[in-house]
Amino acid sequence: MGDVTYDLIIIGGGPAGLTAAIYGGRAKLRTLVINKGTVGGLVNTTREIVNYPGYGQISGSDLMKDFKKHADSFGVEFSRDEVVSVNFAQEDKIICTKKGKEYTAKAVIVACGSEPRLLNIPGEKRLQGSGVAYCATCDAEFFEGEDVVVVGSGDQAIEEGMYITKFARKVTVIVLHDEGGSRL
């Protein structure tokens, strides 16, 4: 048996994980969120959200603070750690972390979110949120009237490029292929 037993463990503390945590806590389940980074996940890098119901305008990090505060109000526990192994083969699920903790839970929700695939080009990290974006739907309005380059793979690159044409003056799409090549 693990160090601590929970009714529900959620692996991932982004919007989906926090929403699940709110429901778990509200249902009076002993709930733990294990998140390897900052609670809130990728949305923390969003400077401005204007399409979330109930908020006229809010930053991603402030919205995630509100999500966490909501989960806290229902007694949800949080652990900043990284899950390194799981065993879902038995009734009590076992989760082991990088810090050497072992937890058991009756149920586990995996809500690991996503991470953009970086191009690893000069200035990319420094300019995230100030010219470099990873979601056309989220950030297209910031590029109103600008020349934009969309880099991606397959259909997703084309879809993102088509969406941003409603805002940008000119859009160039570069499609990356598994072989490492690109096509304009």
N, C-alpha and C positions, 0 to 999 in steps of 0.2 A: 504494500500500500504506500501511497505517496506521503509526502510531508504534510500536505493539507488537502482536504477533500472539499469539492464544490459541487453544487447542483449543475452549474453551467460555467464553462470556460470559453472565452472568446479569444481566438488568436487573431490579433489585429485591432488597432485602435483608431482606424479611420472612420468616416461617416457611417459605413455599414456596420462596423463593429460596435461603435458607440450607440447606434440605434438599437441593435440587438441587446446591448447591455441595459439600455433603458427599459426595454420590455422585460428582460430577465429580472432586473431589480424590482420593477413594478409588480411582477408576479410573485414577489417574495422568495425568489430563488437566490441562494448564495451564489453570487456572480463575480467572476474575476475576468478582467481584460489583461491579456499579456501582449505588450507592444514593444517592439525593439527600438523604436525611435520616439519622436515626439508624438504625443496623442494628437490625433487629427489627420495624420498621414499627409498625402500629397496635397490635399486642399489647403494646407497651411501656407503653401507658396503662392496662393492666389491673392492678389492685392485687393481685388474688388469683385464682389458678387452682387449682382443686381437682379437676379432671377430666382431667388429662393423665397418661397412664400413666407410672408410675415416680416420680411426685412426689406426695406427699400434699397439699402446699400449697406454692405458689411464686408470686412476683410475675411478671407478664409480662416485665418488664425483666430479671429474673434468669434466667428461662427462655431468653430470647433471648441473654443473655451465654453461657449454656451451649451453645446452638446455634452461636454464632460461635466459641467456643473449640474446639468439635468440628471445624468447618470449618478453622480455623487449624491444627489438628493434622495435616491432610492437605495443607497448603501452599497453601490457597486464598488468593488475593490480593483486596484490597478497595480500592475507590476511592470516596471520597465526592464525588460529582459528579452532574450531571443530564444524561441523554441528551437531545439536542436533535434528532438526526436519525439515521436508519438507512437502509441500502441492503442489502436482502436479495436483490437481483436476480442476484447472481453467486455462484459457489461460495464465495469468501471474503467473508463478511458484513462490512460496514463500519458502525461505530458512532462517531458524533461527539458530543462532550460540550460542555457550557456552558463549561468551563474550557479549551476549545480542543484537547483530546486527540482523537486519532483511533485507534481500535483496529480490528483485524481478527480475525475468529474463524471457525473451521470451522462452529461451531454456536452459536446464540443461543437462550436461554430467556427469555421475557418473563414476569416474575412481579411485576407492579406492585402487586398487592394492592388494597386499597380504602381509601377515606376516607369517613367519615360526612358526609352533607350537613348542614351546620350550619343552624340556624334564624336565627342572628345576633340573638338576643334578649339583653337585659341579664342578666348573670350566667352565661350558658351556658358560656363557656370557663373561667371561674373555678371553676365547680362540676363540671367534668368529673371523674368518679371519686368525687365526693362528693355524689351526688344526681342528676347528669345522666349517663346511660349511653346507649350506642348498640347494645346487644345484649341482648335479654331473656334469651336462652339463657345468656349469659355471666354476667349480673349479677342475675338475678331474685331469687336468695336474699337479696340485700342489701335487698330491699324487702318482706320478710316482714311482713305485717300493716299495711302502709302504703297510703295512697291514691296511685295512680300514674296519670300521664297518658302515653299512648303517642302520639307524633306520627310519622306516616310517610305513605308513598304506597301506594295500592292494596292488593293482597292481603297484601303484606309487613307493613303496619301491623296488619291484622287478625290475621295469624298470630302476630306478636310479642305483641299484646294478649291473645290467647287463651292463649298460653303463660304469660304472667305472672299470669294469674288463679289459677294454682295456688299462688301465693305472696302476692300483694297482697290487701288487704282489699277494695279497690275499684279498678277499672280504667276509665278513660275513654280512648277512642280518638278521635283527631282525624286524619282522612284528608285529606292535601293532594292537590290535583289540579293537573295541568299548567297550568291556567288561573290558578293562584295562589290559588284559593278553597279553603275547607276545609269539611268536614262532620263533625258529631259523630255 
